[in-house]
């Protein structure tokens, strides 16, 4: 499990650093990207018209960097968890193509979560002290 968690942590970290940096300063060409439904384009356009997506991209880079260096790994997972949730929700509810990378990232996240579960156990306390 240790090796699977290490590989998952590094892959997830790389994934978010690369795509987060691409969100801050686009360098990956999108000319062959599949067409999204109109309502998905409107939603994404509304988010892109504000600095909101720059904040999300920064958080992706930060969370990915924390996973890559292996310091504050739990914080990195906490930062990236809601971002992955929103990626999945966007693709599922809007019917946008490209669900596979988000699903793969979620799988990697859950492998890391399972390995580091003891550090999350306080969150699941029914009656905190």
N, C-alpha and C positions, 0 to 999 in steps of 0.2 A: 504493500500500500504506500510505503514511503516513496518509492521510485515513481509510482503513478501520480502521487500528489506533487512531486517535484516537477515532473514533465507537464502536468496540468497547470501548475502555477506559472511556469515559464512560458508555455504556449498562450495562456490567458493574458499574461502580462505583455507579451509581444503583440498580441492581437489588439489590445487596447491602446498601447503606446503608438503603434503604427496608425490605427484608424483615428485616434484622438489627435495626433499631429496632423493627419490629413484634414481633420475638421477645422483645425486652427489655420493651417496654410495648405490648401489643396495641392497635392502632387500626384495623386493617383487619377489617371484619366477615366472619365465616366462616359465616353462616347458609345460604348457597347453595352451600357447598362439596360436591363429590361424596363419597359414602360410600366409605370405605376398607374393604378386607377386614378381618376380625376380627383376624387375626394381625398385620397392619400397625398396627392400633389398639393392640394390646397392646404391641408394640415401642415405638411412639411414646409411649404412656402411661408405660412404664418410664423412658424418657429424660426425659420431662417431670416426673417425680416427683423428680428430682434437680437440682442446680444445673448439671448438664452442659450443658443447652441454653442457659443464660444465657451460659456461656463461648463456646459456638459462635456465639450471636447477637452477642456482643461482638467476636469475631474476624471475623465478617461485616462489621460496621460498620467495624472497623479496616482490613481489607483493601479494602473499597469506598472508604473515605475516602482511602486511599493512592493508589488508582487515580484518583479524582476530582481530587485536587490535583496529580497528575503528579509527585510526589516519592516516592522509594522504590517505584516502580512494580513493580519485580521482586519486592520483598518482598511487596507486595500480591498479586501473582499466585501467589507461593509459598504464602501463607496461604490463598488462595481455592481453589487447585487441589484439595487433599484434601477440602474441603467440597463442592465440585461433584461429585467422585467419589462421595462418600457419598450425596449427593442422588440421583444417577443409580442407584446400587446399590439404594437404598431403593425407588425406583419400579420398577425392573426386577425385582428379586427378590421383592418383596412384591406385585407386581401392583397397586400403588396408582395411582389416576388422577392426572393432572397431570404427566406426563413431559415435556411440551413446554417449560415454562419452564426446567427443568433442562438439557434438550438445547440450548435456545437459549443459555443461559448458558455451556454447554460450548463451543459454536461460537464465541461471543465470546471466551472464554478462549483457545482455540486460535489465533484470529486475532492476539490480542495476543502469545501465545507465539511464533508464527512471526515477528512483527515484531521482537521483542526476543530472538530466539534466540541471538544472539552473546553475550548476557549469561548464558545458561544453558549455554553450550558446555562449561564446566569440569565440569559435572555428568556429562557424557557421556565424560569422559576415561577411557580404558582403564587407563592407568598414571599416576596422579597423582604429581607430584614430591614 
